[in-house]
Amino acid sequence: MTAQRLPVILLWHMHQPQYLDALSGQYTLPWTYLHAIKDYTDMAAHLEGNAEARCVVNFTPLLIEQLEEIGGRIAAHLESGSELPDPILALLGPRGSSCCGAACGRSASR
């Protein structure tokens, strides 16, 4: 008996709720950029590592909008020092905890 191959196609559907607070302009949760810097790039690396892999990757319009908006705001921060769009992301910046000051129990100056 000859073993037959079973063709499999993976479908990765990427979606993200809207985490941007319309009033403050800040993201309420960090998942969009955290997934972007880890999970989405890891998935692309796995596909690049296997030339015979077949996959459909679907990004929802809202997720694409958030990734573009966060990317633009990070670029603006790097160019001009403008505010980062997320308090947790801001902790990674050069000013560290100055984004939240006393609200997180730390001094704004280091």
FITORGU-342349 format. One record per residue (C-alpha): residue in one letter; chain; x negated, y, z. Coordinates in steps of 0.001 Angstrom, whole numbers. Layout:
BEGIN
REC   residu   chaine        px        py        pz
REC        a        A         X         Y         Z
...
% end
This chain:
BEGIN
REC   residu   chaine        px        py        pz
REC        m        A         0         0         0
REC        t        A     -1367      3366     -1045
REC        a        A      -987      6201      1424
REC        q        A       872      9106       -98
REC        r        A       135     12665       815
REC        l        A      2931     14677      2246
REC        p        A      2746     18242       926
REC        v        A      3181     20741      3743
REC        i        A      3461     24484      3456
REC        l        A      3155     26581      6585
REC        l        A      5357     29631      7000
REC        w        A      4098     32207      9458
REC        h        A      6784     34780     10099
REC        m        A      5307     37786     11880
REC        h        A      7737     40059     13643
REC        q        A      7583     42426     16557
REC        p        A     10246     44369     18413
REC        q        A      9966     48141     18348
REC        y        A      7790     48995     21323
REC        l        A      7391     52679     20482
REC        d        A      9290     54926     22886
REC        a        A     10891     57570     20660
REC        l        A     10873     60204     23421
REC        s        A      7292     59867     24662
REC        g        A      5600     58653     21462
REC        q        A      3849     55994     23555
REC        y        A      4095     52255     23141
REC        t        A      5818     50645     26124
REC        l        A      4056     47300     25691
REC        p        A       702     46496     24055
REC        w        A      1640     43385     22083
REC        t        A      1556     44817     18572
REC        y        A     -2094     45857     18585
REC        l        A     -3190     42949     20806
REC        h        A     -1771     40457     18310
REC        a        A     -3302     42465     15454
REC        i        A     -6831     42365     16861
REC        k        A     -6679     38708     17814
REC        d        A     -3925     36497     16455
REC        y        A     -3410     37934     12975
REC        t        A     -7117     38026     12193
REC        d        A     -7601     34521     13638
REC        m        A     -4867     33183     11385
REC        a        A     -6486     34736      8320
REC        a        A     -9833     33220      9314
REC        h        A     -8253     29762      9584
REC        l        A     -6817     30114      6085
REC        e        A    -10120     31352      4690
REC        g        A    -11859     28389      6318
REC        n        A     -9741     25873      4431
REC        a        A     -9566     26608       724
REC        e        A     -6908     23924       170
REC        a        A     -4527     25275      2811
REC        r        A     -1215     26591      1565
REC        c        A       652     29125      3604
REC        v        A      3247     31839      3319
REC        v        A      2727     34760      5688
REC        n        A      5637     37121      6114
REC        f        A      5267     40461      7925
REC        t        A      8491     42273      8749
REC        p        A      8728     45933      7688
REC        l        A      8930     47109     11316
REC        l        A      5738     45255     12211
REC        i        A      3918     46735      9207
REC        e        A      5105     50225     10205
REC        q        A      3841     49740     13762
REC        l        A       465     48397     12629
REC        e        A         1     51318     10217
REC        e        A      1082     53855     12848
REC        i        A     -1202     52415     15539
REC        g        A     -4081     52201     13050
REC        g        A     -3586     55842     12083
REC        r        A     -3482     56989     15689
REC        i        A     -6616     55013     16561
REC        a        A     -8388     56551     13550
REC        a        A     -7280     60025     14673
REC        h        A     -8564     59273     18174
REC        l        A    -11946     58230     16815
REC        e        A    -12166     61297     14563
REC        s        A    -10841     64012     16855
REC        g        A    -10276     62521     20298
REC        s        A     -6492     62720     20052
REC        e        A     -4402     60717     22505
REC        l        A     -4158     56963     22033
REC        p        A      -631     55573     21596
REC        d        A      -689     53146     24518
REC        p        A     -1854     53498     28156
REC        i        A     -3534     50071     28160
REC        l        A     -5329     50791     24892
REC        a        A     -6417     54141     26341
REC        l        A     -8113     52298     29220
REC        l        A    -10535     50890     26645
REC        g        A    -11445     54364     25417
REC        p        A    -14342     56503     26649
REC        r        A    -12193     58320     29220
REC        g        A    -10946     55080     30727
REC        s        A     -8280     55576     33358
REC        s        A     -7803     59289     32687
REC        c        A     -4685     58390     30721
REC        c        A     -2754     57527     33838
REC        g        A     -4621     59222     36686
REC        a        A     -2924     58777     40046
REC        a        A       -97     56734     38507
REC        c        A     -2281     53636     38446
REC        g        A     -3938     54337     41792
REC        r        A     -7303     55409     40378
REC        s        A     -8953     58752     40137
REC        a        A     -8825     60361     36708
REC        s        A    -12523     61253     36889
REC        r        A    -15313     58712     37070
% end
